[in-house]
Amino acid sequence: MNIKQFLDSTYLKTSDQSGLTEEQTWQKVKELTQEAIDHGIFAVMIRPEYMSRVRKMIDEAESDVVLGCVISFHEGDLSTEDKLNEAQKALEDGADELDFVINYRQFISGNLQFVADEVLQGNRLVLEAGKTIKWIIETAALNANQIAEITDLIRGVTEKNFPGKESRVFVKTSTGFYDSADGKPIGATIENVKIMLEHAGKLPVKAAGGIRTREEAIAMLDLGIKRIGTSSALAISDGAAAEDSY
């Protein structure tokens, strides 16, 4: 199996998180992008501040690498207006796909209308631009019932308001940055992915976080997911173990 076609190669750490300088962080992003261009990785997924520079790299290389951007990463608690503004800027800077961190805290608190409106507005902005949107639900923060319910919510809003466009609205497991104090896995698990697949309907599912080997990636693909987010895309595709936990 050529799993490169399913991989989103990511670098999402800030300079503060990595202990690197801004220039060193940009160098990491450039190396990731060049690796994707050189080796046929499907997509790169980066932070908004690097979008225009990476768009230029991809275009100058005449590459088909898809450019993705995270929105309200990693907490997901920006206002809907601020998320839309961040997304609009990313689109203007050349994003092909946008991975929104959904406001899962509002969902946990029972404010379902707030979350449904966020999904409605985010979908409208991205789909009307002809692009793809993914909703990161942060499975580590949710129990099994909540994973099912929030997946149902995203599916319901999408099916009702954007019929025929479901294939461009993903449900995604994780940011990979959630602080799970009880030792619960912070990334994708087989159990959580199965729940999402059962409730996503026509919406594709993306697994991200904690997929460290080619065998783990293939196991996820065999379940029926359509994309995998990883900071070690080339290593995984070549059969080596990932060096990073994301």
Phi and psi in degrees as a GROMACS rama.xvg file:
@    title "Ramachandran Plot"
@    xaxis  label "Phi"
@    yaxis  label "Psi"
@TYPE xy
-86.6074  91.0595  ASN-2
-79.3844  -7.61732  ILE-3
-58.2027  -30.5582  LYS-4
-70.1967  -10.3945  GLN-5
-107.542  -0.563004  PHE-6
-99.4017  132.593  LEU-7
-103.401  111.767  ASP-8
-85.5075  122.738  SER-9
-118.319  145.182  THR-10
-138.833  110.578  TYR-11
-126.22  4.013  LEU-12
-76.0534  139.472  LYS-13
-78.7327  169.035  THR-14
-61.5353  -37.8603  SER-15
-63.4801  -39.7232  ASP-16
-70.3736  -34.3534  GLN-17
-92.6133  -19.4377  SER-18
78.5149  11.9593  GLY-19
-96.0827  162.717  LEU-20
-76.168  168.024  THR-21
-59.6218  -41.3107  GLU-22
-66.0111  -39.8451  GLU-23
-66.4169  -36.2945  GLN-24
-65.2048  -44.282  THR-25
-61.326  -37.1174  TRP-26
-62.074  -40.518  GLN-27
-60.6026  -43.5063  LYS-28
-64.3594  -42.8891  VAL-29
-61.4326  -44.1592  LYS-30
-63.0831  -41.7154  GLU-31
-60.3999  -44.9636  LEU-32
-64.9643  -45.0873  THR-33
-63.8814  -38.2097  GLN-34
-60.7215  -42.9051  GLU-35
-64.5544  -42.3194  ALA-36
-62.4541  -46.0617  ILE-37
-71.795  -29.5575  ASP-38
-116.853  7.38009  HIS-39
72.7403  29.6395  GLY-40
-69.0074  138.471  ILE-41
-60.2345  -46.3036  PHE-42
-146.684  158.397  ALA-43
-115.505  143.776  VAL-44
-127.198  117.506  MET-45
-137.575  177.666  ILE-46
-81.7949  158.92  ARG-47
-57.7869  -34.2624  PRO-48
-67.6193  -13.3832  GLU-49
-104.304  0.695044  TYR-50
-58.1772  -53.5932  MET-51
-63.9039  -36.8314  SER-52
-69.614  -39.1095  ARG-53
-72.4837  -36.785  VAL-54
-57.1272  -41.0811  ARG-55
-64.9327  -42.1616  LYS-56
-59.2878  -47.9566  MET-57
-64.3991  -43.9518  ILE-58
-66.5788  -41.99  ASP-59
-65.7424  -28.2487  GLU-60
-83.6041  -3.53154  ALA-61
51.4827  44.9763  GLU-62
-98.3  154.275  SER-63
-93.5185  5.94981  ASP-64
-57.2787  131.133  VAL-65
-81.6907  136.97  VAL-66
-103.97  118.364  LEU-67
-113.681  152.832  GLY-68
-135.294  136.885  CYS-69
-86.3078  145.655  VAL-70
-123.431  131.021  ILE-71
55.2104  47.2862  SER-72
-96.7257  133.709  PHE-73
-109.457  -0.951085  HIS-74
-78.0732  -33.8839  GLU-75
79.0249  8.92808  GLY-76
-103.921  13.8739  ASP-77
-62.2739  154.074  LEU-78
-62.8923  159.332  SER-79
-58.9704  -40.6129  THR-80
-60.7119  -44.607  GLU-81
-67.1768  -36.8602  ASP-82
-62.2614  -44.055  LYS-83
-64.9279  -38.7437  LEU-84
-64.1558  -43.1419  ASN-85
-63.547  -40.5776  GLU-86
-67.8509  -40.8793  ALA-87
-61.3655  -41.9693  GLN-88
-63.3311  -41.6042  LYS-89
-62.9278  -40.4535  ALA-90
-62.1632  -43.2778  LEU-91
-64.3621  -29.366  GLU-92
-86.1885  1.11358  ASP-93
109.271  15.118  GLY-94
-66.861  139.834  ALA-95
-95.4557  -31.428  ASP-96
-139.122  146.902  GLU-97
-129.058  125.666  LEU-98
-104.129  101  ASP-99
-84.2149  132.446  PHE-100
-81.505  115.182  VAL-101
-68.2805  155.004  ILE-102
-79.6212  77.6292  ASN-103
-69.2074  -22.2832  TYR-104
-68.9825  -39.0475  ARG-105
-63.1793  -38.8897  GLN-106
-63.001  -47.4302  PHE-107
-60.333  -35.621  ILE-108
-76.9386  -5.13881  SER-109
95.3829  5.98424  GLY-110
-86.7554  69.2155  ASN-111
-68.8278  -32.4652  LEU-112
-65.7543  -38.4574  GLN-113
-58.7749  -47.1122  PHE-114
-67.6555  -41.7873  VAL-115
-61.7185  -40.3407  ALA-116
-66.4832  -38.4237  ASP-117
-60.6214  -44.6251  GLU-118
-64.3049  -43.5406  VAL-119
-58.3507  -49.9674  LEU-120
-70.809  -39.2054  GLN-121
-64.1221  -45.513  GLY-122
-58.8214  -46.3077  ASN-123
-59.3532  -46.3208  ARG-124
-60.6119  -49.0377  LEU-125
-75.7765  -43.9171  VAL-126
-68.2515  -37.1527  LEU-127
-66.9168  -23.6428  GLU-128
-82.1245  -2.12411  ALA-129
78.4449  21.2085  GLY-130
-111.033  -177.433  LYS-131
-110.708  139.817  THR-132
-121.635  143.964  ILE-133
-128.548  135.85  LYS-134
-105.413  113.532  TRP-135
-83.6478  116.552  ILE-136
-95.0403  -7.71563  ILE-137
56.7229  71.7824  GLU-138
-58.479  -29.3137  THR-139
-65.4248  -21.1752  ALA-140
-89.3439  -4.85063  ALA-141
-122.285  152.838  LEU-142
-90.3054  177.68  ASN-143
-59.7598  -43.4488  ALA-144
-63.722  -39.643  ASN-145
-67.9362  -37.6164  GLN-146
-60.2346  -43.9318  ILE-147
-63.302  -44.756  ALA-148
-67.3973  -41.9052  GLU-149
-72.9595  -32.3315  ILE-150
-65.5676  -42.3755  THR-151
-58.4469  -41.9692  ASP-152
-61.9785  -48.8042  LEU-153
-62.4657  -43.0003  ILE-154
-62.0984  -44.5962  ARG-155
-62.6239  -46.095  GLY-156
-62.026  -40.9097  VAL-157
-69.1019  -47.7502  THR-158
-62.9978  -39.0537  GLU-159
-69.7755  -41.1606  LYS-160
-103.957  -19.2111  ASN-161
-134.584  53.0181  PHE-162
-60.6187  138.735  PRO-163
88.6572  -8.26976  GLY-164
-113.901  13.5802  LYS-165
-59.5753  -30.1148  GLU-166
-68.5149  -12.752  SER-167
-105.437  13.6923  ARG-168
-124.616  101.738  VAL-169
-90.0206  155.351  PHE-170
-111.266  128.278  VAL-171
-120.655  144.583  LYS-172
-67.7631  -54.1939  THR-173
-151.501  158.702  SER-174
-85.842  -27.7566  THR-175
84.6252  0.603177  GLY-176
-117.003  3.28397  PHE-177
-67.1443  138.334  TYR-178
-90.3157  97.6504  ASP-179
-94.4744  97.9937  SER-180
-67.3806  -25.8309  ALA-181
-90.3879  9.43808  ASP-182
81.8504  5.27585  GLY-183
-64.5633  140.807  LYS-184
-55.5795  135.608  PRO-185
-92.3416  -8.4271  ILE-186
-112.927  -157.477  GLY-187
-71.0648  138.881  ALA-188
-126.839  156.146  THR-189
-56.7643  -44.069  ILE-190
-62.0826  -46.5171  GLU-191
-69.8095  -37.9577  ASN-192
-63.9375  -39.2811  VAL-193
-60.6223  -41.9637  LYS-194
-61.3614  -46.4823  ILE-195
-61.6134  -43.4616  MET-196
-63.4182  -36.8136  LEU-197
-66.6998  -26.0233  GLU-198
-112.046  -5.09945  HIS-199
-82.506  -14.4459  ALA-200
60.8517  -125.396  GLY-201
-82.6055  -5.79155  LYS-202
-75.3635  130.142  LEU-203
-71.7706  157.555  PRO-204
-116.662  137.067  VAL-205
-114.968  132.994  LYS-206
-103.449  133.325  ALA-207
-145.85  143.177  ALA-208
94.3497  119.871  GLY-209
85.0698  0.21057  GLY-210
-88.5346  108.94  ILE-211
-113.994  -12.0773  ARG-212
-134.901  162.729  THR-213
-60.9782  -38.4234  ARG-214
-63.81  -41.2948  GLU-215
-65.1094  -39.4945  GLU-216
-63.536  -44.9662  ALA-217
-65.0967  -36.7307  ILE-218
-61.5506  -39.7198  ALA-219
-66.9152  -44.2126  MET-220
-63.1844  -36.5092  LEU-221
-64.5079  -27.3169  ASP-222
-68.851  -29.6308  LEU-223
124.701  6.13156  GLY-224
-70.3864  158.991  ILE-225
-107.234  -20.2424  LYS-226
-146.296  155.632  ARG-227
-132.033  131.08  ILE-228
-99.7359  129.35  GLY-229
-155.487  146.967  THR-230
-87.4585  0.970107  SER-231
-130.368  50.4922  SER-232
-59.6927  -47.3483  ALA-233
-65.8681  -43.4151  LEU-234
-59.8317  -45.1661  ALA-235
-64.0163  -44.5642  ILE-236
-65.269  -28.7791  SER-237
-89.3077  -1.53917  ASP-238
91.2474  9.77892  GLY-239
-95.4647  159.108  ALA-240
-75.4624  144.153  ALA-241
-66.5183  148.085  ALA-242
-92.2421  -16.8935  GLU-243
-115.967  156.841  ASP-244
-79.5608  -15.1867  SER-245
